[in-house]
Amino acid sequence: MKEYKVVNWKMGLTRNNEKLEDTLNQYAREGWILKHIAENTSRIVLERNKNR
């Protein structure tokens, strides 16, 4: 079974790419896999196995 997480990304004025990379890497360490980044909004959808 899968579970999903929706993250609202708050873009700042500086270091956006570095902050996004750090955030995605942190979720990856927790077992989350990136499924989708919405273009016109700041939502990121992550997925992982619920029974891990």
Summary of the structure (lengths in Angstrom):
residues: 52
radius of gyration: 11.7
end to end distance: 9.4
largest distance: 38.4
contacts: 108
relative contact order: 0.36
helix: 27%
strand: 37%
